[in-house]
Amino acid sequence: MSASAAAREAKTFTITELAHEFDVTPRAIRFYEDVGLLAPARQGRNRVYTQRDRTRLKLTLRGKRLGFALQDILQLVTMYDSESDTAPQLQAFQAALALHRHNLEQQREDIEITLAEIAQHEQRCRSLLAKMPMAAKRR
């Protein structure tokens, strides 16, 4: 490992620094700790986050933006941390993405069906209102 890579790895962060950098609350970061996504060291009462913790937080937030559940994110991030071959991690991630895509496509289909039903109800209301005499419309 080069000296600059070792220096980057040795850099630490406070909870406030990470919260500011990623625009999350310290409470959210502590929650991710409770779930097992982060494991900072302690210096007295203070949490000390490493580059590894920073990367895990970044991956966690990316997973959340993609709509993954925290348990799925934990599984994927844990695989990312392992020393084993990357092919199983990539295959697991690809499978998780495919499942997530399928779920989102199903949700989109359900939303489109619901929107079509709403449009039919709206059209029916407009049609009925158009047939009413003016006095009935004012009530």
C-alpha positions as CSV (number, residue, x, y, z in Angstrom):
1,M,0.0,0.0,0.0
2,S,1.4,3.4,-0.9
3,A,2.0,6.1,1.7
4,S,-0.9,8.2,0.3
5,A,-3.3,5.3,0.3
6,A,-2.3,4.5,3.9
7,A,-2.9,8.1,4.9
8,R,-6.3,8.1,3.2
9,E,-7.2,4.9,5.1
10,A,-6.0,6.3,8.4
11,K,-8.1,9.4,8.1
12,T,-11.0,9.5,10.5
13,F,-14.2,11.4,10.6
14,T,-16.6,12.6,13.3
15,I,-20.3,11.9,13.3
16,T,-20.8,15.6,12.6
17,E,-18.5,15.6,9.6
18,L,-20.2,12.6,8.0
19,A,-23.7,14.0,8.8
20,H,-22.7,17.2,7.1
21,E,-21.0,15.6,4.1
22,F,-23.9,13.3,3.3
23,D,-26.7,15.7,4.4
24,V,-28.1,13.3,7.0
25,T,-28.7,13.7,10.7
26,P,-26.4,12.3,13.4
27,R,-29.4,10.4,14.6
28,A,-29.7,8.6,11.2
29,I,-26.0,7.6,11.4
30,R,-26.5,6.2,14.9
31,F,-29.5,4.3,13.6
32,Y,-27.4,2.8,10.8
33,E,-25.0,1.7,13.6
34,D,-27.8,0.0,15.5
35,V,-28.7,-1.9,12.4
36,G,-25.1,-3.0,11.9
37,L,-24.3,-1.0,8.8
38,L,-21.6,1.1,10.6
39,A,-19.2,0.1,13.4
40,P,-17.2,3.2,14.5
41,A,-14.4,3.0,17.0
42,R,-14.6,5.0,20.2
43,Q,-12.3,7.6,21.6
44,G,-13.7,8.1,25.1
45,R,-17.3,9.0,24.5
46,N,-16.8,10.1,20.9
47,R,-17.4,7.9,17.8
48,V,-14.5,7.8,15.3
49,Y,-15.4,6.7,11.8
50,T,-12.9,5.3,9.4
51,Q,-12.8,5.5,5.6
52,R,-14.5,2.1,5.7
53,D,-17.4,3.5,7.7
54,R,-17.6,6.5,5.3
55,T,-17.8,4.1,2.3
56,R,-20.4,1.9,4.0
57,L,-22.5,5.0,4.8
58,K,-22.2,6.1,1.2
59,L,-23.3,2.7,-0.1
60,T,-26.1,2.6,2.5
61,L,-27.5,6.0,1.3
62,R,-27.1,4.9,-2.3
63,G,-29.1,1.7,-1.6
64,K,-31.8,3.7,0.2
65,R,-32.1,6.0,-2.9
66,L,-32.6,2.9,-5.0
67,G,-35.3,1.8,-2.7
68,F,-33.6,-1.2,-1.0
69,A,-34.6,-2.3,2.5
70,L,-32.0,-1.8,5.2
71,Q,-31.6,-5.5,5.6
72,D,-30.9,-5.9,1.9
73,I,-28.4,-3.1,2.1
74,L,-26.7,-4.7,5.0
75,Q,-26.3,-7.9,3.1
76,L,-24.9,-6.2,0.1
77,V,-22.6,-4.0,2.0
78,T,-21.3,-6.9,4.0
79,M,-20.6,-8.8,0.8
80,Y,-18.7,-5.7,-0.5
81,D,-16.5,-5.9,2.7
82,S,-15.5,-9.5,2.3
83,E,-12.1,-10.6,1.1
84,S,-13.5,-13.3,-1.2
85,D,-13.9,-13.2,-5.0
86,T,-16.0,-10.4,-6.3
87,A,-18.0,-12.6,-8.7
88,P,-20.4,-13.8,-6.0
89,Q,-20.9,-10.3,-4.7
90,L,-21.7,-9.0,-8.2
91,Q,-24.0,-11.9,-8.9
92,A,-25.9,-11.3,-5.6
93,F,-26.1,-7.6,-6.3
94,Q,-27.3,-8.3,-9.9
95,A,-30.0,-10.6,-8.5
96,A,-31.0,-8.0,-5.9
97,L,-31.3,-5.4,-8.6
98,A,-33.3,-7.6,-10.8
99,L,-35.8,-8.4,-8.0
100,H,-36.0,-4.8,-7.1
101,R,-36.6,-3.8,-10.7
102,H,-39.4,-6.4,-10.9
103,N,-41.0,-5.1,-7.8
104,L,-40.9,-1.5,-9.0
105,E,-42.3,-2.5,-12.4
106,Q,-45.2,-4.2,-10.6
107,Q,-45.8,-1.1,-8.6
108,R,-45.7,1.0,-11.7
109,E,-48.3,-1.3,-13.3
110,D,-50.5,-1.1,-10.3
111,I,-50.3,2.7,-10.2
112,E,-51.1,2.9,-13.9
113,I,-54.2,0.7,-13.4
114,T,-55.3,2.9,-10.4
115,L,-54.7,6.1,-12.4
116,A,-56.8,4.7,-15.3
117,E,-59.6,3.9,-12.8
118,I,-59.4,7.4,-11.4
119,A,-59.6,8.9,-14.9
120,Q,-62.8,6.8,-15.5
121,H,-64.4,8.0,-12.3
122,E,-63.5,11.6,-13.1
123,Q,-64.9,11.3,-16.6
124,R,-68.1,9.8,-15.2
125,C,-68.4,12.7,-12.7
126,R,-67.9,15.3,-15.4
127,S,-70.5,13.5,-17.6
128,L,-73.1,13.4,-14.8
129,L,-72.4,17.0,-13.9
130,A,-72.8,18.1,-17.5
131,K,-76.3,16.5,-17.6
132,M,-77.5,18.2,-14.4
133,P,-79.6,21.4,-14.5
134,M,-77.7,24.5,-13.4
135,A,-79.7,24.8,-10.2
136,A,-78.5,21.4,-9.0
137,K,-74.9,22.2,-9.8
138,R,-74.9,25.3,-7.5
139,R,-75.9,23.4,-4.4
